[in-house]
């Protein structure tokens, strides 16, 4: 009967695509597309045909060594998003205690599975990364050299290194 056909049709869907996922990411995509441009965050799909891979361009916060820099992030959403956090990393090299210099990996609590909540959006994740630029956490450094400068009270050394990396790597090409 019709029940068997329905069961067969639903089981032939690809198992790895979570039905809620595309819906949620599409919703975020539509909201971002409709919103007024944000001077601090530009968020877009890396490839229009892949809803799971995004890129963001963040403006370095005023009053920090990252001021006037434009930093590119790579955002990869798992198929279980928003139940699981996206993988977010800096593409632009940055001197920051909570960013692993070689890979751009970011140490940020909300991006860890046990702290993540589906209430976060890609936009709010970007805001949290900007907040991290303003308030580095030197106690859990991924970049130990940078963390040590801050922990040893050498804020001048940290700021000048961070400013230098920003000047070299994060200047807008306009």
DSSP file (Angstrom, degrees, kcal/mol; ACC not computed):
  #  RESIDUE AA STRUCTURE BP1 BP2  ACC     N-H-->O    O-->H-N    N-H-->O    O-->H-N    TCO  KAPPA ALPHA  PHI   PSI    X-CA   Y-CA   Z-CA
    1    1 A X     >        0   0    0      0, 0.0     4,-1.3     0, 0.0     3,-0.3   0.000 360.0 360.0 360.0-167.0    0.0    0.0    0.0
    2    2 A X  H  >  +     0   0    0      1,-0.2     4,-2.3     2,-0.2     5,-0.2   0.787 360.0  65.3 -68.9 -27.0    0.9    3.7    0.2
    3    3 A X  H  > S+     0   0    0      1,-0.2     4,-2.5     2,-0.2    -1,-0.2   0.923 100.8  49.3 -62.6 -43.6    2.5    3.2    3.6
    4    4 A X  H  > S+     0   0    0     -3,-0.3     4,-2.6     1,-0.2    -1,-0.2   0.904 110.7  50.5 -62.9 -41.9    5.3    1.0    2.1
    5    5 A X  H  X S+     0   0    0     -4,-1.3     4,-2.7     2,-0.2    -1,-0.2   0.923 110.8  49.0 -63.0 -42.9    6.0    3.5   -0.6
    6    6 A X  H  X S+     0   0    0     -4,-2.3     4,-2.4     2,-0.2     5,-0.2   0.930 111.8  48.4 -62.3 -45.4    6.2    6.4    1.9
    7    7 A X  H  X S+     0   0    0     -4,-2.5     4,-1.8     1,-0.2    -1,-0.2   0.920 112.9  48.6 -61.2 -43.2    8.6    4.4    4.1
    8    8 A X  H  X S+     0   0    0     -4,-2.6     4,-1.0     1,-0.2    -2,-0.2   0.924 110.4  51.1 -63.2 -43.7   10.7    3.5    1.0
    9    9 A X  H >< S+     0   0    0     -4,-2.7     3,-0.6     1,-0.2     4,-0.3   0.919 110.9  47.3 -61.9 -44.4   10.8    7.1   -0.2
   10   10 A X  H >< S+     0   0    0     -4,-2.4     3,-0.9     1,-0.2    -1,-0.2   0.838 110.1  52.6 -70.3 -29.9   12.0    8.5    3.2
   11   11 A X  H 3< S+     0   0    0     -4,-1.8    -1,-0.2     1,-0.2    -2,-0.2   0.672  98.7  65.0 -79.4 -13.4   14.7    5.9    3.6
   12   12 A X  T << S+     0   0    0     -4,-1.0    -1,-0.2    -3,-0.6    -2,-0.2   0.556  78.8 105.3 -84.7  -5.4   16.2    6.7    0.2
   13   13 A X  S <  S-     0   0    0     -3,-0.9     2,-0.2    -4,-0.3    -3,-0.0  -0.419  92.5 -90.7 -66.4 147.9   17.1   10.2    1.3
   14   14 A X    >   -     0   0    0      1,-0.2     3,-0.8    -2,-0.1    -1,-0.1  -0.448  34.8-145.0 -61.0 129.0   20.8   10.6    2.0
   15   15 A X  T 3  S+     0   0    0      1,-0.2    -1,-0.2    -2,-0.2    -2,-0.1   0.791  90.5  63.5 -68.6 -28.4   21.3    9.8    5.6
   16   16 A X  T 3  S+     0   0    0      2,-0.1     2,-0.8     1,-0.0    -1,-0.2   0.715  83.5  84.0 -76.2 -18.2   24.0   12.3    6.2
   17   17 A X  S <  S-     0   0    0     -3,-0.8     2,-0.4    63,-0.0    63,-0.1  -0.762  73.3-146.0 -90.3 115.2   21.9   15.4    5.5
   18   18 A X    >>  -     0   0    0     -2,-0.8     4,-1.1    61,-0.6     3,-0.7  -0.641   9.6-139.0 -76.2 126.4   20.0   16.4    8.6
   19   19 A X  H 3> S+     0   0    0     -2,-0.4     4,-1.0     1,-0.2    -1,-0.1   0.851 102.4  51.3 -59.9 -33.1   16.6   17.8    7.5
   20   20 A X  H 3> S+     0   0    0      1,-0.2     4,-2.7     2,-0.2    -1,-0.2   0.801 101.2  65.7 -71.8 -28.7   16.8   20.5   10.2
   21   21 A X  H <> S+     0   0    0     -3,-0.7     4,-3.1    58,-0.2     5,-0.3   0.968 100.9  42.2 -61.3 -61.6   20.2   21.6    9.0
   22   22 A X  H  X S+     0   0    0     -4,-1.1     4,-2.9     1,-0.2     5,-0.3   0.894 115.3  53.3 -55.9 -39.9   19.6   22.9    5.6
   23   23 A X  H  X S+     0   0    0     -4,-1.0     4,-2.3     2,-0.2    -1,-0.2   0.943 112.3  43.5 -60.0 -48.3   16.4   24.6    6.9
   24   24 A X  H  X S+     0   0    0     -4,-2.7     4,-2.5     2,-0.2    -2,-0.2   0.934 117.0  44.8 -65.1 -47.4   18.4   26.4    9.6
   25   25 A X  H  X S+     0   0    0     -4,-3.1     4,-2.8     2,-0.2    -1,-0.2   0.886 113.2  51.2 -66.8 -37.3   21.3   27.4    7.4
   26   26 A X  H  X S+     0   0    0     -4,-2.9     4,-2.8    -5,-0.3    -1,-0.2   0.912 109.7  50.9 -62.9 -41.0   19.0   28.5    4.6
   27   27 A X  H  X S+     0   0    0     -4,-2.3     4,-2.4    -5,-0.3    -2,-0.2   0.933 112.2  45.9 -61.5 -46.3   17.1   30.6    7.2
   28   28 A X  H  X S+     0   0    0     -4,-2.5     4,-2.6     2,-0.2     5,-0.2   0.912 112.0  52.3 -62.3 -41.7   20.4   32.2    8.4
   29   29 A X  H  X S+     0   0    0     -4,-2.8     4,-2.4     1,-0.2    -2,-0.2   0.924 110.8  47.1 -60.1 -45.7   21.4   32.7    4.8
   30   30 A X  H  X S+     0   0    0     -4,-2.8     4,-2.0     2,-0.2    -1,-0.2   0.909 112.2  50.0 -63.7 -42.2   18.1   34.5    3.9
   31   31 A X  H  X S+     0   0    0     -4,-2.4     4,-1.8     1,-0.2    -2,-0.2   0.913 112.8  46.5 -63.4 -42.2   18.3   36.7    7.1
   32   32 A X  H  < S+     0   0    0     -4,-2.6    -1,-0.2     1,-0.2    -2,-0.2   0.898 111.7  51.7 -66.0 -40.5   21.9   37.7    6.3
   33   33 A X  H  < S+     0   0    0     -4,-2.4    -1,-0.2    -5,-0.2    -2,-0.2   0.858 114.8  42.3 -64.2 -35.8   21.0   38.4    2.6
   34   34 A X  H  < S+     0   0    0     -4,-2.0    -1,-0.2    -5,-0.2    -2,-0.2   0.768  96.6  96.6 -82.0 -26.8   18.1   40.6    3.7
   35   35 A X  S  < S-     0   0    0     -4,-1.8     3,-0.1    -5,-0.2     2,-0.1  -0.167  85.5 -98.6 -67.5 155.4   19.9   42.5    6.5
   36   36 A X        -     0   0    0      1,-0.1    -1,-0.1     0, 0.0    -2,-0.1  -0.416  57.6 -84.0 -64.0 148.4   21.5   45.9    6.1
   37   37 A X        -     0   0    0     -3,-0.1     2,-0.5     1,-0.1    -1,-0.1  -0.318  42.6-136.0 -57.5 136.9   25.3   45.5    5.6
   38   38 A X        -     0   0    0      3,-0.6    -1,-0.1     1,-0.1     3,-0.0  -0.849   2.0-148.7 -96.7 124.3   27.1   45.2    8.9
   39   39 A X  S    S+     0   0    0     -2,-0.5    -1,-0.1     1,-0.2     3,-0.1   0.750  97.0  41.6 -66.1 -20.8   30.3   47.3    9.1
   40   40 A X  S    S+     0   0    0      1,-0.2    19,-2.4    18,-0.1     2,-0.4   0.765 117.7  38.2 -95.5 -28.5   32.0   44.8   11.4
   41   41 A X  E     -A   58   0A   0     17,-0.2    -3,-0.6     2,-0.0     2,-0.5  -0.981  49.8-175.8-134.6 125.4   31.0   41.5    9.8
   42   42 A X  E     -A   57   0A   0     15,-2.2    15,-2.5    -2,-0.4     2,-0.4  -0.982  18.6-177.1-114.4 118.2   30.6   40.3    6.2
   43   43 A X  E     +A   56   0A   0     -2,-0.5     2,-0.3    13,-0.2    13,-0.2  -0.956  11.9 150.9-119.7 131.3   29.3   36.8    6.1
   44   44 A X  E     -A   55   0A   0     11,-2.5    11,-3.0    -2,-0.4     2,-0.2  -0.983  48.8 -90.6-153.5 160.3   28.7   34.8    2.9
   45   45 A X  E     -A   54   0A   0     -2,-0.3     9,-0.3     9,-0.2     3,-0.2  -0.540  27.4-143.0 -69.2 140.5   28.7   31.3    1.5
   46   46 A X  E    S+     0   0A   0      7,-2.5     2,-0.4     1,-0.3     8,-0.2   0.855  93.9  15.4 -69.3 -34.4   32.1   30.3    0.1
   47   47 A X  E >  S-A   50   0A   0      6,-0.7     3,-2.7     3,-0.5    -1,-0.3  -0.974  74.8-137.7-144.1 122.1   30.3   28.5   -2.7
   48   48 A X  T 3  S+     0   0    0     -2,-0.4     3,-0.1     1,-0.3    -1,-0.1   0.725 104.8  55.8 -54.6 -23.0   26.7   29.1   -3.5
   49   49 A X  T 3  S+     0   0    0      1,-0.2     2,-0.5     2,-0.0    -1,-0.3   0.450  99.8  65.1 -92.0   1.7   26.2   25.4   -4.0
   50   50 A X  E X   -A   47   0A   0     -3,-2.7     3,-1.0     3,-0.2    -3,-0.5  -0.881  54.2-177.7-129.6 100.9   27.4   24.4   -0.5
   51   51 A X  E 3  S+     0   0A   0     -2,-0.5    -1,-0.1     1,-0.2    -3,-0.1   0.620  81.4  62.0 -71.1 -12.6   25.3   25.7    2.4
   52   52 A X  E 3  S+     0   0A   0      1,-0.1    25,-3.4    24,-0.1     2,-0.6   0.616  91.7  69.4 -90.9 -13.2   27.8   24.2    4.9
   53   53 A X  E <   + B   0  76A   0     -3,-1.0    -7,-2.5    -6,-0.2    -6,-0.7  -0.925  61.5 166.1-117.2 117.5   30.9   26.2    4.0
   54   54 A X  E     -AB  45  75A   0     21,-3.3    21,-2.6    -2,-0.6     2,-0.3  -0.764  21.4-152.6-122.4 163.7   31.0   29.9    4.8
   55   55 A X  E     -AB  44  74A   0    -11,-3.0   -11,-2.5    -2,-0.3     2,-0.4  -0.989  10.0-165.0-135.1 149.3   33.5   32.7    5.0
   56   56 A X  E     -AB  43  73A   0     17,-1.8    17,-3.1    -2,-0.3     2,-0.5  -0.973  11.7-153.3-131.7 147.3   33.4   35.8    7.1
   57   57 A X  E     -AB  42  72A   0    -15,-2.5   -15,-2.2    -2,-0.4     2,-0.4  -0.983  20.2-166.7-118.7 118.8   35.4   39.1    6.9
   58   58 A X  E     -AB  41  71A   0     13,-3.1    13,-3.0    -2,-0.5     2,-0.5  -0.854  17.1-133.7-109.0 139.2   35.7   40.7   10.3
   59   59 A X  E     - B   0  70A   0    -19,-2.4    11,-0.2    -2,-0.4     8,-0.1  -0.783  33.5-110.8 -88.0 130.3   36.8   44.3   11.0
   60   60 A X        -     0   0    0      9,-3.0     8,-0.8    -2,-0.5     4,-0.1  -0.371  42.5-102.1 -60.0 135.1   39.4   44.5   13.8
   61   61 A X    >   -     0   0    0     69,-0.2     3,-1.3     6,-0.2     5,-0.3  -0.288  37.3-104.1 -64.8 142.2   37.8   46.2   16.8
   62   62 A X  T 3  S+     0   0    0      1,-0.2    -1,-0.1     5,-0.1     3,-0.1  -0.291 105.1  29.2 -60.0 146.0   38.7   49.9   17.5
   63   63 A X  T 3  S+     0   0    0      1,-0.3     2,-0.3     2,-0.0    -1,-0.2   0.563 102.9  98.1  79.2   7.6   41.1   50.4   20.3
   64   64 A X  S X  S-     0   0    0     -3,-1.3     3,-1.8    -4,-0.1    -1,-0.3  -0.792  90.1-107.2-118.9 166.0   42.8   47.0   19.8
   65   65 A X  T 3  S+     0   0    0     -2,-0.3   101,-0.2     1,-0.3    -3,-0.1   0.621 120.3  61.7 -65.9  -8.1   46.0   46.1   18.0
   66   66 A X  T >  S+     0   0    0     -5,-0.3     3,-2.1    67,-0.1    -6,-0.4   0.427  74.9 134.0 -95.8  -1.1   43.7   44.6   15.3
   67   67 A X  T <  S+     0   0    0     -3,-1.8    -6,-0.2     1,-0.3    -5,-0.1  -0.184  73.6  13.1 -53.3 139.3   42.0   48.0   14.6
   68   68 A X  T 3  S+     0   0    0     -8,-0.8   104,-0.5     1,-0.3    -1,-0.3   0.384  99.9 124.1  71.9  -1.9   41.7   48.7   10.8
   69   69 A X    <   -     0   0    0     -3,-2.1    -9,-3.0   102,-0.1     2,-0.5  -0.599  54.2-146.2 -85.1 151.1   42.5   45.1   10.0
   70   70 A X  E     -B   59   0A   0    100,-3.7     2,-0.5    -2,-0.2   -11,-0.2  -0.979  19.0-165.6-115.5 118.4   40.2   42.9    7.9
   71   71 A X  E     -B   58   0A   0    -13,-3.0   -13,-3.1    -2,-0.5     2,-0.4  -0.900   8.6-145.6-112.5 127.5   40.4   39.3    9.0
   72   72 A X  E     -B   57   0A   0     -2,-0.5    19,-3.3   -15,-0.2    20,-1.5  -0.757  14.6-165.6 -94.0 135.3   39.0   36.4    7.0
   73   73 A X  E     -BC  56  90A   0    -17,-3.1   -17,-1.8    -2,-0.4     2,-0.5  -0.884  13.6-142.9-114.7 148.6   37.5   33.4    8.8
   74   74 A X  E     -BC  55  89A   0     15,-3.1    15,-2.2    -2,-0.3     2,-0.5  -0.948  18.7-168.5-106.0 132.1   36.6   30.0    7.4
   75   75 A X  E     -BC  54  88A   0    -21,-2.6   -21,-3.3    -2,-0.5     2,-0.5  -0.974   6.4-176.6-126.7 118.1   33.4   28.5    8.8
   76   76 A X  E     -BC  53  87A   0     11,-2.7    11,-3.1    -2,-0.5     2,-0.4  -0.958  12.0-154.7-117.4 118.3   32.5   24.9    8.2
   77   77 A X        -     0   0    0    -25,-3.4     9,-0.1    -2,-0.5     8,-0.1  -0.750  14.7-130.0 -92.5 134.0   29.2   23.7    9.5
   78   78 A X    >   -     0   0    0     -2,-0.4     3,-2.0     7,-0.3     6,-0.1  -0.338  28.7-107.0 -72.9 164.3   28.8   20.0   10.3
   79   79 A X  T 3  S+     0   0    0      1,-0.3   -61,-0.6     3,-0.1   -58,-0.2   0.732 121.4  59.2 -64.5 -18.6   25.7   18.2    8.9
   80   80 A X  T >> S+     0   0    0      5,-0.1     3,-2.3   -63,-0.1     4,-0.5   0.387  87.4 161.8 -91.4   3.6   24.3   18.2   12.5
   81   81 A X  T <4  +     0   0    0     -3,-2.0   -56,-0.2     1,-0.3   -57,-0.2  -0.430  58.5  28.5 -60.4 136.7   24.4   22.1   12.7
   82   82 A X  T 34 S+     0   0    0      2,-0.2    -1,-0.3   -58,-0.1    38,-0.2  -0.952 121.6  55.8 -92.8  10.4   22.9   23.8   14.7
   83   83 A X  T <4 S+     0   0    0     -3,-2.3     2,-0.3    -5,-0.1    -2,-0.3   0.809 117.0  38.1 -72.5 -26.8   23.0   20.9   17.2
   84   84 A X  S  < S-     0   0    0     -4,-0.5    -2,-0.2    -6,-0.1    -6,-0.2  -0.919  97.2-104.9-120.8 150.0   26.8   20.8   16.9
   85   85 A X        -     0   0    0     -2,-0.3    -7,-0.3    -4,-0.1    -5,-0.1  -0.304  33.0-110.8 -72.9 154.9   29.1   23.9   16.6
   86   86 A X        -     0   0    0     -9,-0.1     2,-0.7    -4,-0.1    -9,-0.2  -0.412  28.8-113.1 -74.3 159.7   30.7   25.0   13.3
   87   87 A X  E     -C   76   0A   0    -11,-3.1   -11,-2.7    -2,-0.1     2,-0.5  -0.878  40.8-173.5 -92.8 119.3   34.5   24.7   12.9
   88   88 A X  E     +C   75   0A   0     -2,-0.7    18,-0.9   -13,-0.2     2,-0.3  -0.952   9.8 163.4-120.0 130.6   35.8   28.3   12.7
   89   89 A X  E     -CD  74 105A   0    -15,-2.2   -15,-3.1    -2,-0.5     2,-0.4  -0.990  39.0-106.6-144.3 154.3   39.3   29.3   11.9
   90   90 A X  E     -C   73   0A   0     14,-2.7   -17,-0.3    -2,-0.3     4,-0.1  -0.643  21.7-175.8 -77.2 131.8   41.3   32.4   10.9
   91   91 A X  S    S+     0   0    0    -19,-3.3     2,-0.4    -2,-0.4   -18,-0.2   0.782  73.5  72.8 -88.7 -39.4   42.4   32.3    7.2
   92   92 A X  S    S-     0   0    0    -20,-1.5    78,-0.1     1,-0.1     2,-0.1  -0.618  98.9-111.4 -74.5 127.6   44.3   35.6    7.8
   93   93 A X        -     0   0    0     -2,-0.4     2,-0.3    76,-0.1    76,-0.1  -0.386  45.1-179.9 -59.9 136.4   47.4   35.2    9.9
   94   94 A X        -     0   0    0      7,-0.1     2,-0.9    -4,-0.1    10,-0.1  -0.999  32.1-135.3-143.6 141.5   46.9   36.8   13.3
   95   95 A X        +     0   0    0     -2,-0.3     2,-0.3    67,-0.2    71,-0.1  -0.840  54.3 132.9 -97.7  99.0   49.0   37.2   16.5
   96   96 A X    >   -     0   0    0     -2,-0.9     3,-1.6     3,-0.4    51,-0.2  -0.992  61.2-126.3-150.1 139.9   46.5   36.4   19.3
   97   97 A X  T 3  S+     0   0    0     -2,-0.3    45,-3.2     1,-0.3    46,-2.2   0.795 109.2  49.1 -62.6 -27.0   46.9   34.2   22.3
   98   98 A X  T 3  S+     0   0    0     43,-0.2     9,-3.0    44,-0.2     2,-0.4   0.197  98.5  78.6-100.4  17.0   43.7   32.2   21.5
   99   99 A X  B <  S-E  106   0B   0     -3,-1.6     2,-0.6     7,-0.2    -3,-0.4  -0.989  78.1-130.5-127.6 125.3   44.5   31.5   17.8
  100  100 A X     >  -     0   0    0      5,-2.6     4,-3.1    -2,-0.4     5,-0.3  -0.624  20.1-147.0 -73.0 118.4   47.0   28.8   16.7
  101  101 A X  T  4 S+     0   0    0     -2,-0.6    -1,-0.2     1,-0.2    -7,-0.1   0.888  89.9  49.7 -59.3 -44.5   49.2   30.7   14.3
  102  102 A X  T  4 S+     0   0    0      1,-0.2    -1,-0.2    -9,-0.1    -2,-0.0   0.883 128.1  18.9 -64.0 -40.3   49.9   27.8   11.9
  103  103 A X  T  4 S-     0   0    0     -3,-0.2    -2,-0.2     2,-0.1    -1,-0.2   0.639  93.0-124.2-109.1 -18.1   46.3   26.7   11.4
  104  104 A X     <  +     0   0    0     -4,-3.1   -14,-2.7     1,-0.3    -3,-0.1   0.496  51.5 162.8  82.3   2.7   44.2   29.6   12.5
  105  105 A X  B     -D   89   0A   0     -5,-0.3    -5,-2.6   -16,-0.2     2,-0.4  -0.291  28.8-141.7 -57.6 139.2   42.3   27.4   14.9
  106  106 A X  B     -E   99   0B   0    -18,-0.9     2,-0.9    -7,-0.2    -7,-0.2  -0.893   6.7-147.1-110.8 132.6   40.4   29.5   17.5
  107  107 A X        +     0   0    0     -9,-3.0     2,-0.4    -2,-0.4    33,-0.1  -0.853  41.8 145.5 -96.2 103.0   40.1   28.6   21.2
  108  108 A X    >   -     0   0    0     -2,-0.9     3,-2.0     1,-0.1     4,-0.3  -0.977  48.8-136.5-143.7 123.2   36.7   29.9   22.1
  109  109 A X  G >  S+     0   0    0     -2,-0.4     3,-2.3     1,-0.3     6,-0.4   0.851 101.5  58.5 -50.0 -44.5   34.4   28.2   24.6
  110  110 A X  G 3  S+     0   0    0      1,-0.3    -1,-0.3     5,-0.1     7,-0.2   0.720  99.9  59.1 -64.5 -17.8   31.2   28.6   22.6
  111  111 A X  G <  S+     0   0    0     -3,-2.0     2,-0.3     5,-0.1    -1,-0.3   0.469  86.7  95.2 -88.1  -0.8   32.8   26.6   19.7
  112  112 A X  S X> S-     0   0    0     -3,-2.3     4,-1.9    -4,-0.3     3,-1.4  -0.718  84.1-123.4 -90.6 142.5   33.3   23.6   22.0
  113  113 A X  T 34 S+     0   0    0     -2,-0.3    -1,-0.1     1,-0.3     3,-0.1   0.848 108.9  51.8 -53.7 -40.8   30.6   20.9   21.9
  114  114 A X  T 34 S+     0   0    0      1,-0.2    -1,-0.3     3,-0.0    -4,-0.1   0.699 117.4  38.0 -75.3 -16.6   29.9   21.0   25.6
  115  115 A X  T <4 S+     0   0    0     -3,-1.4    -1,-0.2    -6,-0.4    -2,-0.2   0.598  93.9 105.3-103.9 -15.1   29.4   24.8   25.6
  116  116 A X     <  -     0   0    0     -4,-1.9     2,-0.3    -7,-0.1    -5,-0.1  -0.330  46.2-173.2 -67.7 144.5   27.6   25.2   22.3
  117  117 A X    >   -     0   0    0     -7,-0.2     3,-2.2   -33,-0.0   -34,-0.1  -0.996  33.7-124.8-135.4 143.0   23.9   25.8   22.1
  118  118 A X  T 3  S+     0   0    0     -2,-0.3   -35,-0.1     1,-0.3   -34,-0.1   0.615 103.6  79.3 -61.3 -10.1   21.7   25.9   19.0
  119  119 A X  T 3  S+     0   0    0      2,-0.0    -1,-0.3   -37,-0.0     2,-0.1   0.770  76.4  90.8 -68.0 -23.6   20.6   29.4   20.0
  120  120 A X    <   -     0   0    0     -3,-2.2     2,-0.2   -38,-0.2   -38,-0.1  -0.451  63.3-162.8 -70.4 144.3   24.0   30.7   18.5
  121  121 A X     >  -     0   0    0     -2,-0.1     4,-2.2     1,-0.1     5,-0.2  -0.732  36.3-103.1-116.9 171.6   24.0   31.7   14.9
  122  122 A X  H  > S+     0   0    0     -2,-0.2     4,-2.1     1,-0.2     5,-0.1   0.882 124.3  53.4 -61.8 -36.7   26.9   32.1   12.5
  123  123 A X  H  > S+     0   0    0      2,-0.2     4,-1.9     1,-0.2    -1,-0.2   0.923 109.5  46.3 -63.7 -44.9   26.4   35.9   12.9
  124  124 A X  H  > S+     0   0    0      1,-0.2     4,-2.0     2,-0.2    -2,-0.2   0.828 108.9  55.9 -70.9 -29.5   26.6   35.6   16.8
  125  125 A X  H  X S+     0   0    0     -4,-2.2     4,-2.0     2,-0.2    -1,-0.2   0.924 107.1  50.0 -63.3 -43.7   29.7   33.3   16.5
  126  126 A X  H  X S+     0   0    0     -4,-2.1     4,-2.2     1,-0.2    -2,-0.2   0.895 108.8  52.2 -61.3 -39.8   31.4   36.1   14.5
  127  127 A X  H  X S+     0   0    0     -4,-1.9     4,-2.3     1,-0.2    -1,-0.2   0.898 108.0  51.7 -61.9 -39.8   30.4   38.6   17.2
  128  128 A X  H  X S+     0   0    0     -4,-2.0     4,-1.9     2,-0.2    -2,-0.2   0.869 108.0  51.4 -65.8 -36.4   32.0   36.3   19.8
  129  129 A X  H  X S+     0   0    0     -4,-2.0     4,-1.7     2,-0.2    -1,-0.2   0.905 109.6  50.0 -66.7 -40.6   35.2   36.1   17.7
  130  130 A X  H  X S+     0   0    0     -4,-2.2     4,-1.5     1,-0.2    -2,-0.2   0.910 109.5  51.6 -62.3 -41.7   35.3   40.0   17.5
  131  131 A X  H  X S+     0   0    0     -4,-2.3     4,-2.0     1,-0.2    -1,-0.2   0.876 106.5  54.6 -62.1 -36.9   34.8   40.1   21.3
  132  132 A X  H  < S+     0   0    0     -4,-1.9    -1,-0.2     1,-0.2    -2,-0.2   0.859 103.6  55.3 -65.3 -35.2   37.7   37.7   21.7
  133  133 A X  H  < S+     0   0    0     -4,-1.7     3,-0.4     1,-0.2    -1,-0.2   0.881 112.2  43.7 -63.2 -36.7   39.9   40.1   19.7
  134  134 A X  H  < S+     0   0    0     -4,-1.5     2,-0.3     1,-0.2    -2,-0.2   0.812 125.5  32.4 -75.8 -30.9   39.0   42.8   22.2
  135  135 A X  S  < S-     0   0    0     -4,-2.0    -1,-0.2    -5,-0.1    -2,-0.1  -0.670  78.9-165.0-131.2  76.8   39.5   40.6   25.3
  136  136 A X        -     0   0    0     -3,-0.4     2,-0.8    -2,-0.3    -3,-0.1  -0.321  16.1-137.4 -64.2 144.5   42.2   37.9   24.8
  137  137 A X    >   +     0   0    0      1,-0.1     3,-0.9     3,-0.1    -1,-0.1  -0.848  22.6 179.3-103.6  95.9   42.3   35.1   27.3
  138  138 A X  G >  S+     0   0    0     -2,-0.8     3,-0.6     1,-0.2    13,-0.1   0.612  70.5  72.2 -75.6 -11.0   46.0   34.6   28.1
  139  139 A X  G 3  S+     0   0    0      1,-0.3    -1,-0.2    12,-0.0     2,-0.1   0.717 105.4  34.8 -80.2 -19.1   45.3   31.7   30.5
  140  140 A X  G <  S+     0   0    0     -3,-0.9    -1,-0.3   -33,-0.1     2,-0.2  -0.486  86.8 175.6-127.9  65.1   44.4   29.2   27.8
  141  141 A X    <   -     0   0    0     -3,-0.6   -43,-0.2     1,-0.2     3,-0.2  -0.435  31.1-176.4 -78.2 142.5   46.7   30.2   25.0
  142  142 A X  S    S+     0   0    0    -45,-3.2     2,-0.9     1,-0.2   -44,-0.2   0.655  92.2  54.0 -93.6 -29.6   47.0   28.3   21.7
  143  143 A X  S  > S-     0   0    0    -46,-2.2     4,-2.7     1,-0.2    -1,-0.2  -0.856  75.0-174.9-103.3  95.7   49.8   30.8   20.8
  144  144 A X  H  > S+     0   0    0     -2,-0.9     4,-3.0     1,-0.2     5,-0.2   0.853  79.1  56.4 -64.3 -37.1   52.1   30.4   23.8
  145  145 A X  H  > S+     0   0    0      2,-0.2     4,-1.8     1,-0.2    -1,-0.2   0.937 113.1  41.6 -59.4 -45.3   54.5   33.2   22.8
  146  146 A X  H  > S+     0   0    0      2,-0.2     4,-1.9     1,-0.2    -2,-0.2   0.930 114.7  50.8 -67.6 -46.2   51.6   35.6   22.6
  147  147 A X  H  X S+     0   0    0     -4,-2.7     4,-3.0     1,-0.2     5,-0.2   0.888 108.8  52.5 -58.7 -40.9   50.0   34.3   25.8
  148  148 A X  H  X S+     0   0    0     -4,-3.0     4,-2.6     2,-0.2     6,-0.3   0.895 105.2  54.3 -65.2 -40.4   53.4   34.6   27.7
  149  149 A X  H  <>S+     0   0    0     -4,-1.8     5,-2.7    -5,-0.2    -1,-0.2   0.945 114.4  41.3 -56.3 -47.9   53.8   38.2   26.7
  150  150 A X  H ><5S+     0   0    0     -4,-1.9     3,-1.7     3,-0.2    -2,-0.2   0.934 115.1  49.7 -67.7 -46.4   50.3   39.1   28.1
  151  151 A X  H 3<5S+     0   0    0     -4,-3.0    -1,-0.2     1,-0.3    -2,-0.2   0.843 109.6  52.3 -62.8 -33.2   50.8   36.9   31.2
  152  152 A X  T 3<5S-     0   0    0     -4,-2.6    -1,-0.3    -5,-0.2    -2,-0.2   0.377 120.0-111.2 -84.5   6.0   54.2   38.5   31.9
  153  153 A X  T < 5S+     0   0    0     -3,-1.7     2,-1.6     1,-0.2     3,-0.3   0.606  74.6 137.4  79.5  11.2   52.6   41.9   31.7
  154  154 A X     >< +     0   0    0     -5,-2.7     4,-2.2    -6,-0.3    -1,-0.2  -0.474  12.3 152.0 -89.5  67.3   54.3   42.8   28.5
  155  155 A X  H  >  +     0   0    0     -2,-1.6     4,-3.0     1,-0.2     5,-0.2   0.831  69.7  57.6 -66.1 -31.4   51.3   44.4   26.9
  156  156 A X  H  > S+     0   0    0     -3,-0.3     4,-2.4     2,-0.2    -1,-0.2   0.929 107.9  46.0 -64.9 -44.0   53.5   46.7   24.8
  157  157 A X  H  > S+     0   0    0      2,-0.2     4,-2.2     1,-0.2    -2,-0.2   0.921 114.5  48.1 -62.8 -45.3   55.3   43.8   23.3
  158  158 A X  H  X S+     0   0    0     -4,-2.2     4,-2.9     1,-0.2     5,-0.2   0.947 113.4  47.4 -59.4 -50.2   52.0   41.9   22.6
  159  159 A X  H  X S+     0   0    0     -4,-3.0     4,-2.8     1,-0.2     5,-0.2   0.895 111.8  49.1 -62.3 -40.7   50.4   45.0   21.1
  160  160 A X  H  X S+     0   0    0     -4,-2.4     4,-2.2    -5,-0.2    -1,-0.2   0.909 113.8  45.9 -69.6 -38.5   53.3   45.8   18.8
  161  161 A X  H  X S+     0   0    0     -4,-2.2     4,-2.6     2,-0.2     5,-0.2   0.942 115.0  47.5 -64.0 -46.6   53.5   42.2   17.5
  162  162 A X  H  X S+     0   0    0     -4,-2.9     4,-2.2     1,-0.2   -67,-0.2   0.900 113.0  48.8 -62.7 -40.8   49.7   42.1   17.0
  163  163 A X  H  X S+     0   0    0     -4,-2.8     4,-2.8    -5,-0.2    -1,-0.2   0.903 110.4  51.4 -64.4 -40.8   49.8   45.5   15.2
  164  164 A X  H  X S+     0   0    0     -4,-2.2     4,-2.4     2,-0.2    -2,-0.2   0.940 111.6  46.0 -62.5 -47.2   52.7   44.4   13.0
  165  165 A X  H  X>S+     0   0    0     -4,-2.6     4,-3.0     1,-0.2     5,-0.5   0.891 113.1  51.0 -62.7 -38.7   50.9   41.1   12.0
  166  166 A X  H  X5S+     0   0    0     -4,-2.2     4,-2.0    -5,-0.2    -2,-0.2   0.929 111.0  48.0 -63.0 -44.9   47.7   43.2   11.3
  167  167 A X  H  <5S+     0   0    0     -4,-2.8     4,-0.2     1,-0.2    -2,-0.2   0.886 119.1  39.7 -63.6 -39.1   49.6   45.7    9.2
  168  168 A X  H  <5S+     0   0    0     -4,-2.4    -2,-0.2    -5,-0.2    -1,-0.2   0.919 132.6  17.5 -77.0 -44.3   51.3   42.9    7.2
  169  169 A X  H  <5S+     0   0    0     -4,-3.0    -3,-0.2    -5,-0.2    -2,-0.2   0.697 120.0  50.6-106.5 -22.4   48.5   40.4    6.8
  170  170 A X     << +     0   0    0     -4,-2.0  -100,-3.7    -5,-0.5     2,-0.4   0.070  68.0 128.7-116.2  25.8   45.1   42.1    7.5
  171  171 A X        -     0   0    0     -4,-0.2  -102,-0.1  -102,-0.2     2,-0.1  -0.658  63.9-112.6 -84.2 135.3   45.0   45.2    5.3
  172  172 A X        -     0   0    0   -104,-0.5    -1,-0.1    -2,-0.4    -2,-0.1  -0.377  18.3-138.4 -62.1 139.3   42.0   45.7    3.2
  173  173 A X              0   0    0      1,-0.2    -1,-0.1    -2,-0.1    -2,-0.0   0.324 360.0 360.0 -85.3  10.1   42.9   45.4   -0.5
  174  174 A X              0   0    0      0, 0.0    -1,-0.2     0, 0.0    -2,-0.1   0.483 360.0 360.0 -84.3 360.0   40.7   48.4   -1.5
